[in-house]
Amino acid sequence: MKLRYSLLILASLQLFVSCQEVITVDLPDLTPKLIVDALIRIDTTQSFTLAEIKLTETSDFFGTIHPVSVDQITMSDLDNPGNNTDQVLDETSPGSGIYQQLFSTERLVNDRWFLQIDFRGEIYVAEAQFDYGVPIDELTIGEGNLFSEDQTELLIRYTDVGDREDYYLFDFDFGELFASEDAFYDGQTFEFSYFYDRVFMPQDTINVSLMGIDRDLFNYVNLLRDQSQGGFGPFATPAVSVRGNLINATSINNDDTLNNVNDPDNYALGYFSIVQEFKKSIVIE
């Protein structure tokens, strides 16, 4: 009996040791990419807007990202060139990757803006113009669920403006975003349910934003949703590198050429957009 036990222990030890063997996997050598979170949210009731741009960079195959500092970021007013209208954004603290500057809300709303980012000898650029949104009429907590009881239903109601093509981006807090278009509710009051995969506790607060966006950003967000697994954000690292509206202009000498023909894979991830934002909060009872 002692011999049998010894053999069993020896076999178990061999199995344990074999499970500890290191397996080396050759992963593709991916070039790091700059990620630009340049969604400028505007409250039109305020005279000035603190524009904030967050910069990160991919670092490896697994999509790890980290803040990154750049040489310079400027936002230029295309409709009022000159007269010191090019404003440099300042980094809030060294290495934070967060850049801010105070702008006139009126100018952000009425003019076209040009973003330029100088980073490691490369120049990334994008253009944006203000998009109008609509207020949130009401937020309520529902009692429905989609797949399990460990969900919370949020009902959001808003009124679309008729006779125009509208696209909306909803920020449902906790990094959860959703895009919608008014094709089937143009000019109507519309309500839909959004489901969180969690149960909130009493006195928890949910902060919701509704933003007006253009068709290009609407398509970009939906493409990211299709490519992402689990949670996602339009300025995080997608499962597949989805191109936004930032291009690499380092080698562009012709104003009619809007892509880097000699290096088409060298571009920044993310998006530059200027949007009207309406906020509303709800406290869980």
N, C-alpha and C positions, 0 to 999 in steps of 0.2 A: 504494500500500500504506500509506503514512504517513497518507493521508486516511482510509482505512478504519479504521485503528487509532485515530485521533483521534475518529472518530464512535463507535466502540465504548466508548472511555473516557468520552466525554461522556454516552452513554446509561447507562452503569454509575453514573456520578455522580448523574444525575437519579433513578435508581432508589433509590440509597442515601439521597438527600435526602428522597424521598417516604416512605421507611420511617421516617423520624425525625419525621414529623408527629405532633403531640400530638392524641389523640382525647379529647374531653371527654364523660364519661358521667355523666348525672344519677342519683345513687344516692338511695334512699329516706332520708328524714330520720328516723333511729331514735332514740328516746329512750333514753339510757343506763339500764342496769338494774344494781342491786346484786346481787352473786353471793355467796351465803353457804355456806361449807363448814363445816358444824356437825355433822360426824359425830364424836361423842364416843366414843372407843374405851376400853373398860374391861377392865383386868386384875383380876379379882376376888380374886387372891391378894395384892393390895396394899391397904394401909389407906387410902391417899389417891390420887386421880387428878388429874393436871394436865389440865384441860379446855382445849382449844385450838380457837379458831374463826378461820378465815381469811376475810377480806373482800376482794373485788375488784369492779371495775365495768367493764361494757362501755363502749367509747368510740366505736365507729364501725361502719359496715356490715360491715367485714371481720372483726369479732369480736375485735378487739384488746382485751385486758384489762390492767388495772393495779391494784396494791394501792390501797386507799382506807381512810382513817381515818373513824370515825363519832363522833357525839357521846357515845354511851354504849351499852354492852351489859350486860345483866343476865340472870342465870339465877335464877329463883325456885322454891322448893320449894312446890308446890301443896298437898301433904299436910301441911305444917307451916308455915302462914303466920305472919308476924310473927316476933318474937324474932331479928331481924337475919338472916333466912334468905335475903333478897335479896342476891346476891353480884354485885358489879361486876367484870367482866373488864378487865384492864389490857392496854394495847398494849405489846408487847415493846420497841419502839423507834418513835419518831415516823415516821409514814408507812409502816410495815411492813405494816399491815393485818392483823397477827396479834395476837390477843387471848387471854390466858391467865388462869386462876385455879385455885387448888388447892381441891378438894372432897373431902368424905368419900365414899369409895367405897361404903360401906354405904348412905348416903342416896341416892346416884345410882342404886343398884340397886333400892332398895325404894320410892322415891317417884316421883310424877309431876312433871315439870319444865316450866317456862314460860320461853321465851326472848323477850326484847324487845330490839330494836335501834332506837335513835333516830338518824336520819340525815337531815340537811338538812330538818328540819321534818316528816319523815314517821316513822311508827312501824310497824315490821314485827314480827310476833309469830308464834310457833309453839309447839306443845306436843309433848312426847315422853315415853315411858316405856321403861324398860330392856327389852331383848330378849336372851334367852339364846342362846348358840351351843354348839358342840361342838368338842372338840379335833381336831387333824389327827393321824390315825394314822400316816401315812407319806407321804413325798415321794420319788419316783424319777424318773430321766431315762429316757425310752423311746427307741426307735429308729424310730418311725413318723413320717410326715409326711402332710400333706393335699394340698398342691398343688406343692411344690417341695422340693428338698433343702436349701434355705436356711431350714429351720425346725428348731425344737427342741421335742420332745414332753416335757411334764411330766405325770406321773401323780400324782394326789392321791387319797388314801383317807381316809375318815372314817366314823364310825358315828352314824347318826341315832337320835334318841330316839323310841321308839314312842308311839302313842296321843296324839300332839299334832301340830298343823299347824306345820311349821317352814319358814322361809325363810332362805336364806343369801346373804351377799355375800362373794365371794372377791377379795382384793387380790393379784394375781399379780406385783406389783412393776412398776416402769417405767410406772406410770400405767395398767395394764391390769386391768380389773375385770370380774367376771362374777357374775350372780345365778342362784340355783337354788332349787327348791322340792322337798319330799320326797314329792310326790304318788305317785311310782312306786317309792319305796324307803323308805317309812315304817318306822322301827325296824330297818333293815338296815344292814350295812356296805356302803358304796358307793364305787366308784372310777371316775374318768373322766379323760380326757386333755385337757390344755390345750396349744395350740400357739402358740409364739412365732415371729414372722416374722423370726427372726435365729438365727445360730449363735453359741453362747457359747464362750469360750476356757477352757482348763483353769484351775482355781482361781477362776473367776468364781463369785459367790455370788448365789443367787436367794432372796429373802425373801418368804414367802407368809403371808397372814393369812386366817383364816376367821372371819366375824362372823355372829351371829344378827341378823336384821332382821324387820320386820313386813311384812305383805302390801302395804301402801301403798308402802313404799320399794322392795319387790321390783318392783311394777308401774312405779314411776317409773324405776328403773334400766333395765328392759327397754324402756320407751318411749324413753329416751335412746339406747339402742343402735340402735333402729329408725330414729331420726331422724338419727343421726350418721354421718359418712363418715370412715373412717380411725380414728385413735385417739380415745378419748373418756374423759371422766370425769364422774361425776354432779354435780360442782360446778364444772366448766368451762363455757365458753359453748357450748351446743348449737347445731346447725345451725338448729333451730327452738326457739323459747322454750318449753320444757316446764316447766309449773308444778310446783313442789314443794309442801311443806306450809307455806310462809311466806306470810302474808297481810298486806296493808296495812290496819292498824287505825286509821289516823289519824282517819277520820271516823265510826268506829263508836261509837255511843252505846248500842246495845241489845245486851245480852249474848247474845241469841238470834240476832243477825245476824252470820254468820261470813264475810262478804265485803264488799268495798268497792263497794256498788251504784252509787255515783255516779262511780266511776273504776275500772272492772273491769280495765283494762290496766296499772294501777299496782301492781305487785307485785315481790317480789324472787325471783330465781332461786336454786336450791339446795335444801338440805334440812337439817332439824334432827332428829337421831336419837341415841339413847344405846344402844350395843351392846356385847355381850361379845365380846372379841377373843381368839383363840388364834393364836399365831405358830409358824412352823417355817421353817428355812432348809436349803438344800441347796447343796453346793459341787460344781461341775462337775469331773469327773476327766478 
